[in-house]
Each structure stands twice: as structure tokens, then as C-alpha cells.
């Protein structure tokens, strides 16, 4: 029932905004609709003014609103957070404080990345919602690291001045392999997805 309701809501959103997504965007939404849970590793480079940060995460997601992120490299290594819907997360730092768990706002500085993105915004559901809400979406193709990918390009804003996002999709699986956020012509966040398991069989107890 939840999957059916989500599909109806997405369809309603597309109807309100205009033509439904086609091509690569439609292919992604189709494969995503069939996934109940997944895990993936994410390598992120992001900037905020003169500051930059490089991190790697192991990310887990269970529909409709469960997410877990574990920092596997970079600042905060060993830390992580769990979200079960709503406006709070349960988080812990790495090192000696790894056993201390705190319930804090999802927008708390300790719970967001350098650019202020929340744990739920790291999910493929966030990409699907972006496609549904964007006033325009352009489907194309780009070569990255010698491999051709389908791309979805559309407007995107955040409080720090982002203007556009490009999502790279595998031509065989149709799942995201990269998401790039721009402010004007400058890349301000580059997320690369590897080791995707779309059949992770996660349960609520895993969060």
C-alpha cells in the first residue's frame, strides 16, 4: 500500500507540474519504485566558501523514511547517525565517544554536512523527489572517466547559492553513480556512489 501511495503521489506531482519524466529520468523512477531498501558507499567532495571537505560514507536506506549514515573516512570518521522520520536523528561521534548517542535536531550542525544537507537528502528518494518537483528536467548523456552515462539536469537551490544539479545514471542499471551540484559554473558538491546493493533486505531493526 505504501508503494502504491508513493507512486500515486509522484504521478500527481508530475501531473501538476506538466509532462511526466521520460527517457533516463523515467527509467530511474521505474527501478527506484521496485527497491524497498539499499546500501551504498558515497565519496563526497564539497565546498563552502573557502572551506572544503572530503568524506566517505556507508549509507543505508529503507522506505519510507529510515536512513543510516556511517562516516568511513575523512573528518568525523567513526561517527554516524540514524533517522527514523521526523525532525530528529540519533547520532554518535567517532573515537572514544562512539558509545555516546544523542538525539538532536536533523538540522543540528553536528548532523549535517558542510553545506547543511540533512541525512535524508543523501538518499535516492531525494533524487526522485527532486525530479518530481523541478520545474524543468533535461535528459542527456555525458562521458565521465571514460564511460558514457545518461544524465538528468535541473535547477536546484540551497541556502549557500547552489543553482543546478546533474545526476549521472548507469546505462545498464539506471541507478545513480554520481550527483554533482553547481553554483553557477562552479562545482560545489560532487557525490560518487559505489558498491550499491539495491536488494539489501534491511529491516526497521537495522536503524
MIBA-597571 format. One record per atom (N, C-alpha, C): residue in three letters; x, y, z. Coordinates in steps of 0.05 Angstrom, whole numbers, plus 5000, padded with zeros to 4 digits. Example, Ala and Ser with C-alpha at 12.3 -4.5 7.8 and 13.67 -1.06 7.14 Angstrom:
! MIBA-597571
ALA526448865156ALA524649105156ALA526449345156SER525749555142SER527349795143SER525850015157
END
This chain:
! MIBA-597571
UNK501649765000UNK500050005000UNK501750255000UNK503950255016UNK505750485017UNK506950544990UNK507850324976UNK509050354950UNK506950464930UNK504450364931UNK502350464913UNK501850764919UNK501650834945UNK501151114952UNK503351294942UNK505851204945UNK508051364936UNK507951404906UNK507251194891UNK507051214862UNK504851414854UNK502651404869UNK500451584862UNK501251874868UNK502651914890UNK503552184897UNK505452294876UNK507352124867UNK509252214846UNK507752284820UNK505852114813UNK504252164789UNK502752424791UNK501552474815UNK500052724819UNK501952954816UNK504352934828UNK506253154826UNK507053214797UNK507453004781UNK508153044753UNK505853164738UNK503453084744UNK501153194730UNK500853494736UNK501453574761UNK501153854768UNK503354024755UNK505753904752UNK507954054741UNK508154044711UNK506753864698UNK506853844669UNK507253564660UNK508753534638UNK509253264627UNK510853094646UNK510152834646UNK511652644663UNK514452604652UNK516352534670UNK519052484661UNK519252264640UNK521052294622UNK521452094601UNK524352004600UNK525051814583UNK527751734580UNK529151634605UNK531551734610UNK533151644633UNK531751704659UNK530451934661UNK529052004686UNK526851804692UNK525351734672UNK523251534676UNK524351264683UNK526651194670UNK527950934676UNK528850914705UNK530051134715UNK530851144743UNK528451114761UNK526351264757UNK524051254774UNK522750974774UNK522950844751UNK521850574749UNK523450374767UNK526150374764UNK527750184780UNK527550264810UNK527450524816UNK527250604844UNK524650524857UNK522550524842UNK519950434853UNK519950144861UNK521749984851UNK521849704857UNK523849634880UNK525149844890UNK527149804912UNK525749864939UNK526049684958UNK524949734985UNK527149835003UNK529649744999UNK531849835016UNK534449795000UNK536549955008UNK539049924994UNK541350025012UNK543749945005UNK546150055017UNK548050144995UNK549650345001UNK551550454981UNK553750604995UNK556050614983UNK558250774992UNK558351034977UNK558751254991UNK558751524978UNK561351664984UNK562651754963UNK565051924966UNK564252204959UNK564652394978UNK563652664975UNK565952864977UNK566053044957UNK567753284959UNK565853524957UNK566053704977UNK564253934977UNK565754184987UNK564754414979UNK565954664986UNK563854854998UNK564855035015UNK563155245026UNK564955485030UNK564755675011UNK566555905011UNK569355805006UNK571155875025UNK573955795023UNK574555525037UNK572455405049UNK572755145062UNK572054915043UNK573354685047UNK572654455032UNK572754205050UNK571453995042UNK571453755059UNK571253505041UNK572753305048UNK572653045034UNK571852835054UNK569852685048UNK568852475066UNK567952235050UNK567951995063UNK566651765052UNK564651665072UNK562351565062UNK560251475079UNK559351195070UNK558351035089UNK556750805082UNK553850875089UNK552150865069UNK549350975072UNK547350745068UNK545450735087UNK543350535086UNK540650665086UNK538750565070UNK536150685068UNK533950475065UNK531850515081UNK529450335080UNK527050515076UNK525450465056UNK522950615052UNK521050565075UNK519450755084UNK519151015071UNK520951235083UNK522151195107UNK523551415120UNK525551325141UNK527251135133UNK529351045151UNK532051075137UNK533851205150UNK536551245138UNK538651215160UNK540951115152UNK543251085170UNK545751165154UNK547351335166UNK549851405153UNK552151365172UNK554251235162UNK556651185178UNK559051315163UNK560451485177UNK562751625165UNK565151425165UNK565951345142UNK568151145139UNK570851275133UNK570851525126UNK573451665120UNK573051965121UNK575252105128UNK575152395129UNK574452495156UNK573852755159UNK573152875185UNK570752735198UNK571052665223UNK568852535237UNK568752235233UNK570952115222UNK570951835217UNK570251675242UNK568451475238UNK567551325261UNK564851415272UNK564051655264UNK561551765273UNK559251665255UNK556851735263UNK554551655246UNK551951755258UNK549851705243UNK547151805251UNK545051615240UNK542751615254UNK540451455245UNK538051645245UNK536451625224UNK533951775221UNK531651585217UNK529451625232UNK527151455230UNK524651625223UNK525051825207UNK522952015201UNK522852235221UNK521452445215UNK521152665234UNK523552855233UNK523753015254UNK525753235255UNK528153185273UNK528552935281UNK530852875298UNK532452645287UNK534952635295UNK536652405289UNK538052315314UNK538852055315UNK540451955336UNK543251925325UNK545152065338UNK547852065327UNK550052005348UNK552351945338UNK554651895355UNK557151985341UNK559152075356UNK561752155345UNK563551905344UNK565851945330UNK567751725329UNK569551715353UNK571451535353UNK573451515374UNK572351445401UNK573351575422UNK572651505449UNK569751555455UNK568451735439UNK565651805445UNK563751645428UNK564651435415UNK562951285397UNK560551145411UNK560851095437UNK558750965451UNK556651155462UNK557051415459UNK555251625469UNK553351705446UNK550751645449UNK548851705429UNK547051945438UNK546652135420UNK545052365427UNK542752395407UNK540452475416UNK538252545399UNK538252845395UNK538652925370UNK538853205363UNK537153275339UNK536853535334UNK535353625310UNK536653525285UNK535053455265UNK536153375239UNK537753595226UNK537253845235UNK538654075224UNK540954175241UNK541454035263UNK543654105281UNK546354095265UNK548154285272UNK550754295258UNK552254035259UNK551753875280UNK553153615283UNK551853395265UNK549553455254UNK548053255239UNK548053305209UNK549153525200UNK549053595172UNK551853595160UNK552053605134UNK554653615121UNK555653905119UNK557853945106UNK559054215104UNK557054425093UNK555454345074UNK553654525061UNK550854525074UNK550554385096UNK548054395111UNK545954185103UNK546753995085UNK544853785077UNK544253595100UNK541753505102UNK540953325123UNK541253035114UNK541052845133UNK541552565127UNK539652455105UNK537152545105UNK535252445086UNK535852535057UNK537252765055UNK537952865029UNK540152715015UNK541352515029UNK543252345016UNK542052105002UNK539452075003UNK538151834992UNK537351864963UNK536951634951UNK535851634923UNK532951734923UNK531551714946UNK528951834947UNK529052134943UNK531152254953UNK531552544950UNK531752614920UNK533152444905UNK533452484876UNK530752454862UNK529252254870UNK526552214859UNK524752454865UNK524952564889UNK523252794897UNK524153044882UNK526753064877UNK527753294862UNK526753284833UNK526753054821UNK525653024794UNK522653104793UNK521253024814UNK518353074815UNK517753374818UNK519453514833UNK518853794840UNK520253994821UNK522353914807UNK523754104790UNK521954214767UNK521954474762UNK520254594741UNK521154494713UNK523654434710UNK524654334684UNK526754114690UNK526753914673UNK528753694675UNK529753644646UNK532353634643UNK533553574617UNK534953314618UNK534353134600UNK535652874598UNK537752884576UNK540252794583UNK542352794563UNK544252564567UNK546752604558UNK548852404561UNK551552544564UNK553152444583UNK555852544587UNK557752314592UNK560252364584UNK562352164589UNK563952254614UNK564352074632UNK565852124657UNK567651894662UNK570251954665UNK572251744670UNK572251534648UNK571651624623UNK571751444600UNK569251274596UNK567151324612UNK564751164609UNK562351354603UNK560651284585UNK558251444579UNK556051394598UNK554751604608UNK552551574626UNK550151744616UNK547751654623UNK545451824619UNK545552044642UNK544552274636UNK544552494656UNK541852614658UNK541252714682UNK538852864688UNK539853134699UNK539053354687UNK539953614695UNK537553784701UNK537653934723UNK535454114730UNK536254314751UNK534654514756UNK535254714775UNK535154604804UNK536954714820UNK537054634848UNK538154864864UNK536954924887UNK537855144904UNK538355044932UNK540155184946UNK540555144974UNK541255414986UNK541355445013UNK541855705025UNK544655815019UNK546455655008UNK549155745002UNK549555814973UNK547455824957UNK547755924930UNK547855724908UNK547155474913UNK547155274892UNK545055344871UNK545555274846UNK543655344825UNK542755104807UNK544254884807UNK543754674788UNK544854414799UNK543554194790UNK544553924796UNK544553754771UNK546553584769UNK546753384748UNK547053114760UNK545252924754UNK545452654764UNK546252464741UNK548452314745UNK549352124725UNK548151844732UNK546951724711UNK545651464715UNK547051254698UNK547351014710UNK548450784695UNK546550724672UNK547750674648UNK546050604625UNK545050314627UNK546150154645UNK545249874647UNK543349834671UNK543949954694UNK542249924717UNK540250154721UNK540950384710UNK539350634712UNK539450754740UNK541150654757UNK541550774784UNK543650984783UNK543551174801UNK545551394802UNK548351284808UNK550351404794UNK553151344801UNK554551604810UNK553251834804UNK554552084812UNK552352304813UNK552652484832UNK550952724833UNK552752964837UNK552453164819UNK554153404820UNK552453644824UNK553153814844UNK551654054850UNK553354294842UNK552154484828UNK553554724818UNK552454974831UNK554255174834UNK553455454839UNK554555604816UNK552755674797UNK553755794772UNK555255584756UNK557655634749UNK559355444734UNK561155284752UNK561155344778UNK562955214797UNK561654974810UNK563154744811UNK562154514826UNK562554554856UNK560454544871UNK560654584900UNK560254324915UNK559254114902UNK559053854915UNK559053634894UNK560753434898UNK561053214880UNK560752954895UNK558552804890UNK558052554905UNK558252324886UNK559852124893UNK560251884876UNK559351644891UNK557551484878UNK556351254891UNK557650994881UNK558550824899UNK559750564892UNK558650344910UNK559050094902UNK558249864918UNK555349864925UNK553649944906UNK550749954910UNK549649664913UNK547949634933UNK546449384937UNK543549454939UNK542049434917UNK539249504917UNK537349294928UNK538549074937UNK537048854949UNK538148784977UNK538448994992UNK539748965018UNK538048825039UNK535448815035UNK533548685054UNK533848795082UNK534049055084UNK534149175111UNK531449175124UNK531549185151UNK529149195167UNK529349435186UNK527049495198UNK527049735216UNK529049695239UNK529449455248UNK531349405270UNK534249465262UNK534849505237UNK537549575228UNK538149875232UNK536150025241UNK536450315243UNK536050405272
END
